[in-house]
Amino acid sequence: MNPLDAILPDVLACRICEEHLPHGPRPVVQADASATILIAGQAPGRRVHESGIPFDDPSGDRLRDWMGIDRDTFYSSHVAILPMGFCYPGSGKSGDLPPRPECAPAWREQLLASLPHVALTLVLGKYAQDYHLDARRSTVTDLVSRWKSFWPTHLPLPHPSPRNRIWVRRNPWFETDVIPALQSRIHELL
């Protein structure tokens, strides 16, 4: 049996932070042992919690656009999606709450070890960047501007949320330099 097949049912049944989740647990992940692309994000939002489909929202539309792929390819065995927290943490004063801290220590290393063919990890947002790139002293802008130092195995990205449109406008190099390189690498891996 593939190690991923052994662990995924436990991940999907996880309830370790149930008491802290105002909408209850509903782990949302996508993983196949043959995946070559990993999306390491933050945590599902409200819409994703309701549908159970990762990035089934405007952020997902934008991410697929950045990647240059359609929904069918995005939701195929080529792409694994493992947020730092698997369940919707609820919302706070300025948007969704951060991923629950119990999730990554409980599952992340086992899941990552079960994805031996990943050649590119898209690292979305500060929590994922702190974990995958040990970036605790860097801002998202700093990391993304230094994207070539992580290339071609990792690519730090801002979160594709529509809230980050201003960030993209203030950093035009992102769309002129980073996005074409990302799309080229994605097509190479597919």
C-alpha positions as CSV (number, residue, x, y, z in Angstrom):
1,M,0.0,0.0,0.0
2,N,1.1,3.5,-0.8
3,P,2.0,5.5,2.4
4,L,-0.4,8.3,1.2
5,D,-3.3,5.8,0.9
6,A,-2.6,4.8,4.5
7,I,-2.5,8.3,5.9
8,L,-5.2,10.2,3.9
9,P,-8.2,8.6,5.6
10,D,-6.8,9.6,9.0
11,V,-6.2,13.2,7.8
12,L,-9.8,13.4,6.4
13,A,-11.2,12.1,9.7
14,C,-9.0,14.4,11.8
15,R,-10.7,16.2,14.7
16,I,-7.7,17.4,16.8
17,C,-8.8,21.1,16.8
18,E,-12.5,20.6,16.6
19,E,-13.2,22.6,19.8
20,H,-11.6,25.7,18.2
21,L,-13.4,25.5,14.9
22,P,-16.6,27.6,14.9
23,H,-18.0,25.8,11.8
24,G,-16.7,22.3,12.8
25,P,-14.0,20.2,11.2
26,R,-13.9,19.5,7.5
27,P,-10.3,18.8,6.4
28,V,-9.8,19.8,2.8
29,V,-6.8,18.4,1.0
30,Q,-5.9,17.0,-2.4
31,A,-3.0,14.6,-2.8
32,D,-1.9,11.8,-5.1
33,A,1.5,10.0,-4.8
34,S,2.3,10.9,-8.4
35,A,1.8,14.7,-8.0
36,T,4.7,16.8,-9.4
37,I,3.3,20.1,-8.1
38,L,2.5,21.0,-4.5
39,I,0.5,24.0,-3.5
40,A,1.3,24.8,0.2
41,G,-1.3,27.3,1.3
42,Q,-2.8,28.8,4.5
43,A,-6.2,27.2,5.3
44,P,-9.5,26.8,3.5
45,G,-11.9,29.7,3.4
46,R,-15.6,29.6,4.1
47,R,-16.6,28.7,0.5
48,V,-14.0,25.9,0.4
49,H,-15.3,24.7,3.8
50,E,-18.8,24.5,2.3
51,S,-17.9,22.8,-1.0
52,G,-15.1,20.6,0.3
53,I,-13.1,21.4,-2.8
54,P,-9.7,23.2,-2.4
55,F,-9.5,26.6,-4.0
56,D,-13.1,26.5,-5.1
57,D,-13.4,30.3,-4.9
58,P,-12.0,33.5,-6.5
59,S,-8.6,32.8,-5.0
60,G,-8.5,29.5,-6.8
61,D,-9.5,31.2,-10.1
62,R,-6.7,33.6,-9.7
63,L,-4.2,30.9,-8.8
64,R,-5.1,28.8,-11.8
65,D,-4.7,31.9,-13.9
66,W,-1.2,32.5,-12.5
67,M,-0.3,28.9,-13.1
68,G,-1.8,29.0,-16.6
69,I,-3.9,25.8,-16.2
70,D,-7.6,25.0,-16.3
71,R,-9.7,23.5,-13.5
72,D,-9.4,19.9,-14.9
73,T,-5.6,20.0,-14.7
74,F,-5.7,21.8,-11.3
75,Y,-7.9,19.1,-9.8
76,S,-5.9,16.2,-11.4
77,S,-3.4,13.8,-9.9
78,H,-0.6,16.2,-11.0
79,V,-1.4,18.7,-8.3
80,A,-1.3,18.2,-4.6
81,I,-2.9,20.8,-2.3
82,L,-1.9,20.8,1.4
83,P,-2.7,23.9,3.3
84,M,-1.0,24.6,6.7
85,G,-4.4,24.0,8.3
86,F,-6.8,21.6,6.7
87,C,-10.0,23.1,8.2
88,Y,-11.6,26.5,7.9
89,P,-10.5,28.4,11.1
90,G,-13.3,30.9,11.0
91,S,-13.2,34.7,10.5
92,G,-11.8,37.5,12.5
93,K,-11.9,41.3,12.3
94,S,-9.8,41.6,9.2
95,G,-10.5,38.3,7.3
96,D,-10.1,34.6,8.0
97,L,-8.2,33.6,11.1
98,P,-4.8,32.0,10.8
99,P,-4.5,28.2,10.3
100,R,-4.9,26.2,13.5
101,P,-1.4,25.4,14.9
102,E,-2.2,21.8,15.7
103,C,-2.5,20.7,12.1
104,A,1.0,21.0,10.6
105,P,2.8,19.2,13.5
106,A,0.3,16.4,13.4
107,W,0.3,15.7,9.6
108,R,2.6,17.7,7.4
109,E,5.9,15.7,7.5
110,Q,4.1,12.4,6.9
111,L,2.1,13.8,4.0
112,L,5.1,15.5,2.4
113,A,7.1,12.3,2.7
114,S,4.3,10.6,0.8
115,L,4.7,12.9,-2.2
116,P,8.1,11.7,-3.6
117,H,7.6,13.2,-7.1
118,V,7.0,16.8,-6.2
119,A,9.4,19.0,-8.2
120,L,7.8,22.4,-7.6
121,T,6.2,23.7,-4.4
122,L,4.1,26.9,-4.7
123,V,4.3,28.5,-1.2
124,L,1.4,30.8,-0.7
125,G,1.3,33.3,2.1
126,K,3.3,33.9,5.3
127,Y,2.4,30.8,7.3
128,A,3.4,28.4,4.5
129,Q,6.5,30.5,3.8
130,D,7.6,30.3,7.4
131,Y,7.3,26.6,7.4
132,H,8.6,25.7,3.9
133,L,11.2,28.4,3.5
134,D,12.1,29.1,7.1
135,A,11.2,32.7,6.4
136,R,10.2,34.0,9.8
137,R,12.2,37.2,9.4
138,S,11.1,38.0,5.9
139,T,8.1,39.7,4.5
140,V,6.1,38.1,1.7
141,T,7.2,40.9,-0.6
142,D,10.9,40.3,0.3
143,L,10.5,36.5,-0.4
144,V,8.6,36.9,-3.6
145,S,11.1,39.4,-4.9
146,R,13.9,36.9,-4.2
147,W,12.0,34.1,-5.9
148,K,15.0,33.1,-8.1
149,S,16.9,32.0,-5.0
150,F,14.3,29.3,-4.3
151,W,13.8,28.3,-8.0
152,P,13.2,25.8,-9.6
153,T,12.0,23.7,-6.6
154,H,10.0,26.3,-4.6
155,L,8.2,29.5,-5.5
156,P,7.0,31.9,-2.8
157,L,3.8,33.7,-3.9
158,P,1.5,36.2,-2.3
159,H,-1.9,34.7,-1.5
160,P,-4.0,34.8,-4.6
161,S,-6.9,36.4,-2.7
162,P,-8.6,39.3,-4.5
163,R,-7.6,41.3,-1.4
164,N,-4.0,41.2,-2.7
165,R,-4.8,43.1,-6.0
166,I,-3.1,46.2,-4.6
167,W,0.0,44.2,-3.8
168,V,0.2,42.9,-7.4
169,R,-0.3,46.5,-8.7
170,R,2.5,47.8,-6.5
171,N,4.8,45.1,-7.6
172,P,4.5,45.0,-11.4
173,W,7.6,42.7,-11.7
174,F,5.5,39.9,-10.3
175,E,3.4,39.7,-13.4
176,T,6.2,40.5,-15.9
177,D,8.9,38.2,-14.4
178,V,7.5,35.7,-12.0
179,I,4.2,34.6,-13.6
180,P,5.8,33.7,-17.0
181,A,8.5,31.7,-15.3
182,L,5.8,29.9,-13.2
183,Q,3.7,29.1,-16.2
184,S,6.7,27.8,-18.2
185,R,7.7,25.5,-15.3
186,I,4.2,24.2,-14.7
187,H,3.9,23.3,-18.4
188,E,7.3,21.6,-18.2
189,L,6.2,19.5,-15.3
190,L,2.8,18.5,-16.8
